[in-house]
Amino acid sequence: MTHLLVVRHGESEWNADGRWQGQENPPLSDLGRQQARQAARGIGAVDAVVASPLDRAVTTAGIIAEELGIGPVVTIPGLIERHAGEWQGLTRAGIEDLYPGYLAEGKRPPGWEDDGLVRDRVFDAFDHIAAAHPYGFVVAVAHAGVIFSAEAELGAPWERIANLGGRWFLREQDRWVLGDRVHLLVEETIPDQL
């Protein structure tokens, strides 16, 4: 059985500004780097640390791996955040100005990555990790959209997730099952985008 802990990256500069990131690539904030160091203390022994290729995830993963004394961090493209289309870089107020009512009605902008595409690439990435670590414990530093997509597919209700919050996913024979939600920080930051 593979035990996969998927965690959201530390606070980025755009998280702090309330900007929708999607696949844009803002760096971690100073607080985000501190969060990664603190979170590593709550992870325990793992066999590997992998990450989305976006800087905020790679930097978080690098700090965690260094604190745990393992590495190198391997990037996995399928763990990248959902493309948020024309909302990337905008705040909620900016979205409301350009797309009145969309947020309240659950509508999405042009260029928004389809749920099915996100789900397929996320589970392909999970399967890749399980194949490389069939009996291992792995930390994957990714994004809220990655976690939400996997949770939704496996029947979990939607719930906000903090920076360096996450969930265990377990590979049992030929299927993935939900494990527990994890809170690695005492003082959490929960970005206000979605």
C-alpha positions in Angstrom: 0.0 0.0 0.0 1.2 3.5 -0.9 0.6 6.2 1.7 0.5 9.6 -0.1 0.2 12.8 1.9 -0.8 15.6 -0.5 -0.2 19.0 1.1 -0.9 22.5 -0.1 2.2 24.7 -0.5 3.1 27.4 2.0 1.7 30.9 1.7 2.8 32.6 -1.6 3.0 36.3 -2.2 -0.2 36.1 -4.2 -2.0 34.2 -1.4 -1.1 37.1 0.9 -2.5 39.6 -1.7 -5.7 37.5 -2.2 -4.9 36.9 -5.9 -6.1 33.9 -7.8 -2.9 32.0 -8.9 -3.9 29.0 -11.0 -0.8 28.2 -13.1 0.9 31.5 -12.6 4.1 31.3 -10.7 4.4 33.7 -7.8 7.1 32.8 -5.1 6.5 31.9 -1.5 6.3 34.7 1.0 8.7 34.8 3.9 5.8 33.4 6.0 5.4 30.6 3.5 9.0 29.6 4.0 8.6 29.6 7.8 5.4 27.6 7.4 7.3 24.9 5.4 10.0 24.6 8.1 7.3 24.3 10.8 5.2 21.8 8.8 8.1 19.5 8.4 8.1 18.8 12.1 4.6 17.3 11.9 5.2 15.0 8.9 7.3 12.2 10.4 9.4 9.7 8.5 8.7 9.5 4.7 10.5 7.8 1.8 10.2 10.6 -0.7 9.1 14.2 -1.3 7.6 15.1 -4.7 6.1 18.4 -5.9 4.2 20.3 -8.6 6.6 22.1 -10.9 5.4 25.5 -9.8 7.9 27.5 -7.7 5.6 27.8 -4.6 5.3 24.0 -4.4 8.9 23.2 -5.3 10.3 25.7 -2.7 8.0 24.3 0.0 9.0 20.7 -0.9 12.7 21.6 -0.9 12.4 23.1 2.6 10.5 20.1 3.9 12.9 17.7 2.3 15.9 19.5 3.8 14.3 19.6 7.2 13.6 15.8 6.9 17.0 15.0 5.6 15.8 13.4 2.3 15.9 14.2 -1.3 16.1 15.1 -4.0 12.6 16.5 -4.6 11.2 15.1 -7.8 8.7 17.3 -9.8 5.6 15.7 -11.3 3.8 17.8 -13.9 0.4 16.3 -13.2 0.4 17.9 -9.7 0.3 21.4 -11.1 -2.6 23.6 -10.1 -5.8 23.9 -12.2 -5.5 26.6 -14.8 -7.9 29.3 -13.7 -8.3 30.9 -17.1 -8.9 34.7 -17.2 -9.1 34.8 -13.4 -5.4 34.2 -12.9 -3.8 37.2 -11.1 -7.2 38.7 -10.1 -8.6 39.2 -6.6 -12.2 38.3 -5.8 -13.1 42.0 -6.1 -11.5 42.1 -9.5 -13.3 39.0 -10.6 -16.6 40.5 -9.4 -15.9 43.7 -11.4 -15.1 41.8 -14.6 -17.5 38.8 -14.2 -20.4 40.1 -12.0 -22.2 37.2 -10.3 -19.9 34.5 -11.5 -18.5 33.5 -8.1 -21.9 33.5 -6.4 -23.4 31.4 -9.2 -20.5 29.0 -9.5 -19.7 30.0 -13.1 -16.1 29.9 -14.4 -14.3 32.1 -16.9 -12.9 31.4 -20.4 -9.8 29.2 -20.1 -10.9 27.5 -16.9 -9.5 23.9 -16.9 -12.2 21.3 -17.0 -12.8 19.2 -13.9 -12.4 15.9 -15.8 -9.0 17.0 -17.2 -7.8 18.0 -13.7 -9.0 14.8 -12.2 -7.4 12.6 -14.9 -4.0 14.2 -14.6 -4.1 14.2 -10.8 -4.8 10.5 -10.6 -2.3 9.8 -13.3 0.3 11.6 -11.1 -0.9 9.7 -8.0 -0.5 6.4 -9.9 3.0 7.4 -11.0 3.9 8.0 -7.4 2.4 4.7 -6.3 4.3 2.8 -9.0 7.6 4.4 -7.9 6.9 3.8 -4.2 4.5 0.8 -3.9 5.0 0.3 -0.2 6.2 3.8 0.7 5.2 6.9 2.5 5.4 10.0 0.2 4.7 13.7 0.7 3.5 15.5 -2.4 3.5 19.3 -2.2 0.8 20.5 -4.6 -2.1 22.9 -4.6 -5.6 23.3 -3.2 -7.2 22.5 -6.6 -5.3 19.2 -6.8 -6.5 18.2 -3.3 -10.1 19.3 -4.0 -10.2 17.4 -7.3 -9.0 14.1 -5.7 -11.3 14.5 -2.7 -14.3 15.2 -4.9 -13.6 12.1 -7.0 -13.4 10.0 -3.9 -16.6 11.4 -2.3 -15.3 13.9 0.3 -17.4 17.1 0.7 -15.7 20.4 -0.3 -14.0 22.1 2.6 -11.5 25.0 2.5 -7.9 24.0 3.0 -5.1 26.0 4.6 -1.6 26.5 3.4 0.3 23.3 4.5 -3.0 21.6 5.2 -3.5 18.3 3.3 -5.0 14.9 3.1 -3.7 11.3 3.1 -4.6 9.2 0.1 -4.0 5.5 0.3 -3.4 3.2 -2.7 -5.1 -0.1 -1.8 -4.5 -2.7 -4.5 -6.0 -1.1 -7.6 -7.8 1.9 -6.2 -7.3 5.1 -4.2 -9.1 5.7 -0.9 -9.4 8.8 1.3 -7.4 9.0 4.4 -7.5 11.8 7.1 -7.3 15.5 6.5 -4.1 16.8 8.1 -3.3 20.2 9.7 0.5 20.6 9.9 0.5 24.1 11.4 -0.9 25.5 14.6 -1.5 28.9 13.1 -2.9 28.4 9.7 -3.4 30.8 6.8 -6.4 30.1 4.6 -6.3 32.0 1.3 -9.6 33.6 0.4 -9.7 32.9 -3.3 -12.2 30.0 -3.6 
